[in-house]
Amino acid sequence: MNIVITGAGKVGNTLCADLVKEDHNIIMIEKDESRLEQAINSYDIGGICGNGAIYDTQMDAEVNKCDVFIAVTSDDETNIIAAITAKKLGAKYTIARVRSPEYSKQVGFLRESLGITLMINPELDAALAIERILLFPAALGVETFGLGRINMIEVVLRDDSPMTGIKLRDHNGRFGNIIVCVVARGNDVFIPDGETCLQAGDHVMITGSTSNVHTFCTQSYHGLTKVRSALIVGGGRVTNYLVSRLIKQHMHVKIIEKKLETATRLASEFTQAEVIYGDGTAHTLLNEERIADYDSVIALTGIDEENILISIYASRMGVPITITKVNRTDLLKVLDNVGLQAIITPQNLISDHIVRFIRSVDNSEGSNIEAFYRLADGRVEVLQFRAKESGRSVKMTLTDLPTKPGVLIICIIRGDNVIYPGGSDQIRPGDEVIVATTNKGFQDLDDILQETRGHK
């Protein structure tokens, strides 16, 4: 696909790194010549020096011929104007990063009236990701499918996990109807089957009904059934989006913020939360505020190193769940063994969101794919298909389906019902079927089936 990106900041560079790997043609628009030169040299892309919201600059970048235009500069208004201009010029799809809470309240209106295909807010995405993690104790991350109705959580199995050391076929519904979708063991990533024996240290992605997933988390995380309290250090944009959501979940929320003006505003805006003016990196203050009594600590300052130290200290003080915001992705390479749990990187979230959209568009053209995701560094694909009346996979029990190796049917969406299937379930025409696979290139639901005589 031909893609034009305006804005060579952290998000723009992350997008370039992700999209170039998938053989898309990228042109970057950036006002800062040195930033542009660095991006061109790093990712082997084309570049135009200029303002991405200006007609002439977009014409120089051939926006009128592009498939996707992405505006991720640091300024909301520039991104909106750039996306509108690109749409008028003929870009098939336009995407704009919009961070202001004021704009976020009217995303639907802006999208429909101005023709912007996708508007993304990285801080809101980060807040939503944090909320999902807190809803599932033990989760390192949560992916959502089927318009948010299906959650897939990632956990690390401990030595004492009831899933460890037992073949999947022998669990006999101990956690209800839980489906283990993906297993990452060392450098290997695979789709498990009934003979798979899970081991301590495995990263597993599971799904099932919300109640069953909660049962699994409870039994795997020493009885922590629900996160009832959260200590947030840092009062920036992510905190603004997060606090109201946690209050709606009936959590006790305390915020520590070292800027008096920000702390005062937060206290005025969120009267149900407790706001402390002070330095959240100071151990004495954290101890005075009883950090060890909280179910979760969320480090959201603007300095990565501070966030890391806060989370490490919280973990050592016995806090069950720590969530750490890290903006510098180069730091992630050295964080594996320092005791961090869930890590949130806003620019990665927005890049994943955009890349997922592009993959979905790219893979759905001329195919039967409704939605498309990649997990585990792209080694696992999760695809959503609509079952056709003429399909080989319909009206046959799943036990009898001759699926290819490395394929797992995660769930079936039938109208308003989400079915986590067993062997006796069937796929019916019109069902939405979500499949996880380590295979590549599936375009239709029948592609998950092995070839049989008369079907090639």
C-alpha positions as CSV (number, residue, x, y, z in Angstrom):
1,M,0.0,0.0,0.0
2,N,1.1,3.6,-0.6
3,I,1.1,5.4,2.8
4,V,1.9,9.0,3.6
5,I,2.7,9.9,7.3
6,T,3.1,13.5,8.5
7,G,5.0,13.9,11.7
8,A,8.3,12.3,12.4
9,G,8.0,12.1,16.2
10,K,7.9,9.0,18.3
11,V,4.6,7.7,16.9
12,G,5.7,8.5,13.3
13,N,9.0,6.7,13.7
14,T,7.3,3.7,15.4
15,L,4.8,3.5,12.5
16,C,7.6,3.7,9.9
17,A,9.4,0.8,11.6
18,D,6.3,-1.3,11.7
19,L,5.0,-0.6,8.2
20,V,8.2,-0.8,6.3
21,K,8.6,-4.4,7.6
22,E,5.4,-5.2,5.8
23,D,6.6,-3.9,2.5
24,H,4.4,-0.8,2.4
25,N,5.6,2.3,0.4
26,I,6.1,5.1,2.9
27,I,6.5,8.8,2.3
28,M,7.2,11.0,5.4
29,I,6.3,14.7,5.6
30,E,8.1,16.6,8.4
31,K,8.9,20.3,8.9
32,D,12.2,19.6,10.8
33,E,14.8,18.7,8.2
34,S,17.1,16.9,10.6
35,R,14.3,14.7,11.9
36,L,13.2,13.9,8.4
37,E,16.7,13.0,7.3
38,Q,17.1,10.7,10.3
39,A,13.8,8.9,9.5
40,I,14.7,8.5,5.8
41,N,18.1,7.0,6.7
42,S,16.7,4.8,9.4
43,Y,13.8,3.3,7.5
44,D,14.6,3.6,3.8
45,I,11.5,5.7,3.1
46,G,10.8,8.7,0.9
47,G,10.5,12.2,2.5
48,I,9.1,15.7,1.9
49,C,10.2,18.6,4.1
50,G,7.3,20.8,4.8
51,N,4.0,21.3,6.6
52,G,1.8,18.3,6.2
53,A,-1.4,20.3,6.4
54,I,-0.6,22.4,3.3
55,Y,-2.1,21.5,-0.1
56,D,1.1,22.0,-2.0
57,T,3.1,19.8,0.4
58,Q,0.6,17.0,0.1
59,M,0.6,17.2,-3.6
60,D,4.4,16.9,-3.6
61,A,4.0,13.8,-1.5
62,E,1.3,12.5,-4.0
63,V,-1.3,12.2,-1.3
64,N,-3.9,12.3,-4.0
65,K,-2.7,8.8,-5.1
66,C,-2.1,7.3,-1.6
67,D,-4.1,4.5,0.1
68,V,-3.7,5.8,3.6
69,F,-2.8,9.2,5.0
70,I,-1.8,9.4,8.7
71,A,-1.4,12.7,10.6
72,V,0.6,12.2,13.9
73,T,2.2,15.6,14.5
74,S,2.2,17.0,18.0
75,D,-0.6,19.5,17.2
76,D,-4.3,18.3,17.1
77,E,-5.5,21.1,14.8
78,T,-2.7,20.4,12.3
79,N,-3.6,16.7,12.3
80,I,-7.3,17.4,11.7
81,I,-6.7,19.9,8.9
82,A,-4.1,17.6,7.3
83,A,-6.5,14.7,7.3
84,I,-9.4,16.7,5.9
85,T,-7.1,18.0,3.1
86,A,-5.9,14.6,2.3
87,K,-9.4,13.2,2.1
88,K,-10.4,16.0,-0.3
89,L,-7.4,15.3,-2.4
90,G,-8.4,11.7,-2.8
91,A,-6.7,9.6,-0.1
92,K,-8.7,6.4,0.4
93,Y,-8.4,6.4,4.2
94,T,-7.3,9.2,6.6
95,I,-6.2,8.8,10.2
96,A,-5.5,11.6,12.7
97,R,-4.1,11.6,16.2
98,V,-6.2,13.8,18.4
99,R,-5.2,14.1,22.1
100,S,-7.3,16.9,23.5
101,P,-10.2,15.8,25.7
102,E,-12.3,18.5,24.2
103,Y,-11.9,17.0,20.7
104,S,-12.3,13.4,22.1
105,K,-15.8,14.3,23.2
106,Q,-16.9,14.9,19.6
107,V,-15.0,12.2,17.7
108,G,-18.2,10.9,16.1
109,F,-19.2,14.3,14.7
110,L,-15.7,15.1,13.4
111,R,-15.4,11.7,11.8
112,E,-18.8,11.8,10.1
113,S,-18.9,15.4,9.1
114,L,-15.3,15.8,8.0
115,G,-14.6,12.4,6.5
116,I,-11.8,11.4,8.8
117,T,-11.7,7.6,8.8
118,L,-10.1,7.1,12.1
119,M,-9.3,9.4,15.0
120,I,-7.0,8.0,17.7
121,N,-6.1,9.4,21.1
122,P,-3.0,7.7,22.6
123,E,-3.6,8.8,26.2
124,L,-7.2,7.5,26.0
125,D,-6.0,4.2,24.5
126,A,-3.5,3.9,27.4
127,A,-6.2,4.6,30.0
128,L,-8.4,1.9,28.4
129,A,-5.6,-0.6,28.3
130,I,-4.8,0.1,32.0
131,E,-8.5,-0.3,32.9
132,R,-8.7,-3.6,31.1
133,I,-5.6,-4.9,33.0
134,L,-7.1,-3.9,36.3
135,L,-10.3,-5.7,35.5
136,F,-8.3,-9.0,35.3
137,P,-5.9,-9.5,38.1
138,A,-2.8,-11.4,36.9
139,A,-3.0,-10.0,33.4
140,L,0.1,-8.5,31.8
141,G,-2.1,-7.3,28.9
142,V,-5.6,-7.6,27.5
143,E,-6.6,-7.7,23.8
144,T,-10.2,-7.1,22.8
145,F,-12.0,-8.6,19.8
146,G,-15.6,-8.7,18.5
147,L,-16.2,-5.0,19.1
148,G,-15.0,-5.3,22.7
149,R,-17.2,-8.3,23.7
150,I,-14.3,-10.7,23.8
151,N,-11.2,-10.4,26.0
152,M,-8.0,-12.3,25.5
153,I,-5.6,-11.9,28.5
154,E,-1.9,-12.6,28.7
155,V,-0.6,-14.2,31.9
156,V,2.7,-15.8,33.1
157,L,2.1,-19.1,34.7
158,R,3.7,-19.5,38.2
159,D,5.0,-22.7,39.7
160,D,1.9,-23.0,41.8
161,S,-0.6,-22.2,39.0
162,P,-3.3,-24.9,38.9
163,M,-2.7,-25.0,35.1
164,T,0.9,-25.9,35.4
165,G,2.0,-29.5,34.7
166,I,-1.3,-30.8,33.4
167,K,-2.4,-31.5,29.8
168,L,-5.0,-29.1,28.6
169,R,-7.5,-32.0,27.9
170,D,-7.3,-33.0,31.6
171,H,-8.4,-29.7,33.1
172,N,-12.0,-30.8,32.8
173,G,-13.5,-27.4,33.1
174,R,-11.8,-26.4,36.3
175,F,-12.0,-22.8,35.4
176,G,-15.3,-23.0,33.4
177,N,-15.1,-22.7,29.7
178,I,-11.6,-21.2,29.4
179,I,-9.7,-21.5,26.1
180,V,-5.9,-21.3,26.0
181,C,-5.3,-19.7,22.6
182,V,-1.6,-19.0,22.4
183,V,1.5,-20.2,24.3
184,A,4.9,-18.4,24.2
185,R,7.7,-20.5,25.7
186,G,11.1,-19.0,25.4
187,N,11.6,-18.2,21.8
188,D,8.8,-20.5,20.6
189,V,5.2,-19.4,20.0
190,F,2.5,-22.0,19.2
191,I,-1.2,-22.8,19.2
192,P,-1.8,-25.4,21.9
193,D,-3.9,-28.6,21.6
194,G,-5.3,-31.0,24.1
195,E,-1.9,-32.7,24.5
196,T,-0.1,-29.5,25.4
197,C,1.3,-29.5,28.9
198,L,1.7,-26.0,30.2
199,Q,4.9,-25.1,32.2
200,A,5.8,-22.6,34.8
201,G,7.1,-19.4,33.0
202,D,4.9,-19.9,30.0
203,H,3.3,-16.8,28.7
204,V,-0.3,-17.9,27.8
205,M,-3.1,-16.0,26.2
206,I,-6.5,-17.2,27.3
207,T,-10.1,-16.2,26.6
208,G,-13.6,-17.2,27.8
209,S,-16.5,-15.5,29.5
210,T,-15.7,-12.6,31.8
211,S,-16.7,-14.6,34.9
212,N,-14.7,-17.7,33.9
213,V,-11.6,-15.5,33.2
214,H,-12.0,-13.9,36.6
215,T,-12.2,-17.3,38.2
216,F,-8.9,-18.3,36.5
217,C,-7.3,-15.0,37.6
218,T,-8.5,-15.5,41.2
219,Q,-7.1,-19.1,41.5
220,S,-3.9,-18.1,39.8
221,Y,-3.2,-15.0,41.7
222,H,-3.6,-16.0,45.4
223,G,-7.2,-15.0,45.9
224,L,-7.1,-11.4,44.6
225,T,-10.6,-11.4,43.2
226,K,-11.0,-7.7,42.4
227,V,-8.8,-4.6,42.3
228,R,-10.4,-2.3,44.9
229,S,-7.8,0.4,45.1
230,A,-5.3,2.2,42.9
231,L,-2.5,4.6,43.7
232,I,-1.6,6.7,40.7
233,V,1.7,8.6,40.6
234,G,1.5,11.4,38.0
235,G,-1.4,13.6,37.0
236,G,-1.0,13.9,33.2
237,R,-3.4,13.2,30.4
238,V,-3.6,9.5,30.9
239,T,-4.6,10.1,34.5
240,N,-7.3,12.5,33.4
241,Y,-8.9,9.8,31.2
242,L,-8.2,6.9,33.7
243,V,-9.5,8.3,37.0
244,S,-13.2,8.7,36.1
245,R,-13.2,5.1,34.7
246,L,-11.7,3.6,37.8
247,I,-14.2,5.6,40.0
248,K,-17.0,4.1,37.9
249,Q,-15.6,0.6,38.8
250,H,-16.0,1.6,42.5
251,M,-12.3,1.7,43.1
252,H,-10.7,3.9,45.8
253,V,-8.3,6.1,43.8
254,K,-5.4,8.2,45.2
255,I,-3.3,10.5,42.9
256,I,0.1,11.9,43.8
257,E,1.1,14.9,41.7
258,K,4.1,17.1,42.3
259,K,2.9,20.2,40.4
260,L,0.6,22.3,42.6
261,E,-1.5,23.7,39.8
262,T,-2.1,20.2,38.3
263,A,-2.9,18.7,41.7
264,T,-5.4,21.5,42.5
265,R,-7.2,21.0,39.2
266,L,-7.4,17.2,39.7
267,A,-8.8,17.7,43.2
268,S,-11.4,20.0,41.8
269,E,-12.3,17.8,38.9
270,F,-12.3,14.4,40.6
271,T,-13.9,15.0,44.0
272,Q,-14.4,11.3,44.6
273,A,-10.6,10.7,44.3
274,E,-8.0,11.6,46.9
275,V,-5.3,13.9,45.5
276,I,-1.9,14.4,47.3
277,Y,0.4,17.3,46.4
278,G,4.0,15.9,46.6
279,D,6.8,14.0,44.9
280,G,5.6,10.4,44.2
281,T,9.2,9.2,43.7
282,A,10.0,9.9,47.4
283,H,9.9,6.7,49.4
284,T,9.0,8.5,52.6
285,L,5.9,10.0,50.9
286,L,4.9,6.7,49.4
287,N,5.2,5.1,52.8
288,E,3.2,7.9,54.5
289,E,0.5,7.3,51.9
290,R,0.5,3.6,52.7
291,I,1.6,2.3,49.4
292,A,1.7,-1.3,50.7
293,D,-2.0,-1.2,51.4
294,Y,-3.0,-0.7,47.7
295,D,-4.0,-3.4,45.3
296,S,-2.4,-1.6,42.4
297,V,0.2,1.1,41.8
298,I,0.2,2.9,38.4
299,A,3.2,4.9,37.5
300,L,2.3,7.7,35.0
301,T,4.8,10.5,35.5
302,G,6.4,12.0,32.4
303,I,9.9,10.4,33.2
304,D,10.3,6.8,32.3
305,E,13.1,6.2,34.9
306,E,10.9,7.5,37.7
307,N,8.0,5.3,36.6
308,I,10.3,2.2,36.6
309,L,11.7,3.0,40.1
310,I,8.2,3.6,41.5
311,S,6.9,0.3,40.2
312,I,9.9,-1.7,41.4
313,Y,9.5,-0.1,44.9
314,A,5.8,-0.9,44.9
315,S,6.4,-4.5,44.0
316,R,9.0,-4.9,46.7
317,M,6.5,-3.4,49.2
318,G,4.1,-6.2,48.3
319,V,1.7,-4.4,46.0
320,P,0.1,-7.2,43.9
321,I,-0.3,-5.2,40.6
322,T,2.0,-2.6,39.1
323,I,1.5,-0.9,35.8
324,T,4.3,1.2,34.3
325,K,4.1,3.8,31.6
326,V,7.3,3.8,29.5
327,N,7.7,6.1,26.4
328,R,11.2,5.3,25.4
329,T,10.9,1.9,23.6
330,D,14.7,1.4,23.7
331,L,14.4,1.0,27.5
332,L,12.1,-2.0,27.0
333,K,15.0,-4.1,25.8
334,V,16.6,-4.0,29.3
335,L,13.5,-4.3,31.4
336,D,12.8,-8.0,31.3
337,N,14.4,-8.9,34.6
338,V,13.9,-5.9,36.9
339,G,10.5,-7.0,38.4
340,L,8.1,-5.0,36.2
341,Q,4.7,-6.4,35.4
342,A,2.4,-4.7,32.9
343,I,4.1,-2.0,30.8
344,I,2.1,0.6,28.9
345,T,3.7,2.5,26.0
346,P,1.3,5.0,24.5
347,Q,3.1,5.4,21.1
348,N,3.1,1.6,20.7
349,L,-0.6,1.5,21.5
350,I,-1.4,4.0,18.9
351,S,0.9,2.5,16.3
352,D,-0.6,-1.0,17.0
353,H,-4.1,0.5,16.5
354,I,-3.2,2.1,13.2
355,V,-1.2,-0.9,11.9
356,R,-4.1,-3.1,12.9
357,F,-6.4,-0.9,10.9
358,I,-4.1,-1.0,7.9
359,R,-3.7,-4.7,8.1
360,S,-7.4,-5.2,8.3
361,V,-8.0,-3.0,5.2
362,D,-5.1,-4.6,3.3
363,N,-6.1,-8.1,4.1
364,S,-9.9,-7.7,3.7
365,E,-9.8,-6.3,0.1
366,G,-10.8,-9.3,-2.1
367,S,-11.1,-11.6,0.9
368,N,-13.7,-12.7,3.5
369,I,-11.8,-11.2,6.5
370,E,-13.9,-9.0,8.8
371,A,-11.1,-8.1,11.2
372,F,-7.4,-8.9,11.4
373,Y,-4.9,-8.8,14.3
374,R,-1.4,-10.0,14.9
375,L,-0.1,-11.1,18.3
376,A,3.3,-12.3,19.7
377,D,5.4,-10.0,17.5
378,G,3.4,-11.0,14.4
379,R,3.9,-14.7,14.8
380,V,0.2,-15.4,15.5
381,E,-2.7,-14.0,13.5
382,V,-6.2,-13.6,14.8
383,L,-8.8,-13.3,12.1
384,Q,-12.5,-12.8,12.1
385,F,-14.6,-14.4,9.3
386,R,-18.2,-14.4,8.4
387,A,-19.4,-18.0,7.7
388,K,-21.1,-18.4,4.3
389,E,-23.9,-20.7,3.5
390,S,-21.7,-22.5,0.9
391,G,-18.8,-22.9,3.2
392,R,-17.3,-26.3,3.9
393,S,-16.9,-25.4,7.6
394,V,-20.6,-24.9,8.3
395,K,-23.1,-27.4,9.8
396,M,-20.3,-29.7,10.9
397,T,-19.3,-30.3,14.5
398,L,-15.9,-28.8,15.4
399,T,-14.6,-32.2,16.4
400,D,-15.2,-33.3,12.8
401,L,-13.7,-30.2,11.1
402,P,-10.4,-31.2,9.4
403,T,-8.6,-28.1,10.6
404,K,-4.9,-27.5,9.6
405,P,-2.2,-27.7,12.3
406,G,-1.7,-24.4,14.1
407,V,-5.3,-23.4,14.0
408,L,-7.7,-22.8,16.9
409,I,-11.3,-21.6,16.7
410,I,-11.5,-19.2,19.6
411,C,-15.1,-18.2,19.6
412,I,-18.3,-17.9,17.5
413,I,-20.4,-14.8,17.6
414,R,-24.0,-15.6,16.7
415,G,-26.2,-12.5,16.9
416,D,-25.9,-11.1,20.4
417,N,-24.4,-14.4,21.8
418,V,-20.7,-15.1,22.2
419,I,-20.0,-18.9,22.1
420,Y,-16.8,-20.3,23.4
421,P,-17.1,-23.6,21.6
422,G,-16.6,-27.2,22.5
423,G,-16.2,-30.1,20.1
424,S,-20.0,-30.6,19.7
425,D,-20.6,-27.0,18.6
426,Q,-21.3,-26.1,15.0
427,I,-20.6,-23.1,12.8
428,R,-23.8,-21.8,11.2
429,P,-24.2,-19.5,8.1
430,G,-23.9,-15.9,9.2
431,D,-21.8,-16.6,12.3
432,E,-18.8,-14.5,13.0
433,V,-15.9,-16.9,13.7
434,I,-12.7,-15.8,15.3
435,V,-9.7,-17.9,14.6
436,A,-6.1,-17.9,16.0
437,T,-3.4,-19.4,13.8
438,T,0.4,-19.5,13.2
439,N,-0.3,-19.9,9.5
440,K,-0.2,-17.0,7.2
441,G,-2.3,-15.8,4.3
442,F,-5.8,-17.1,5.2
443,Q,-8.4,-15.2,3.2
444,D,-11.5,-17.2,3.9
445,L,-12.9,-19.3,6.7
446,D,-12.5,-22.5,4.6
447,D,-8.8,-21.8,4.4
448,I,-8.4,-23.1,8.0
449,L,-9.4,-26.6,6.7
450,Q,-7.1,-29.2,5.3
451,E,-7.6,-30.1,1.6
452,T,-9.7,-33.2,1.1
453,R,-10.5,-35.1,-2.1
454,G,-12.6,-32.9,-4.3
455,H,-11.6,-29.7,-2.5
456,K,-8.4,-27.9,-3.5
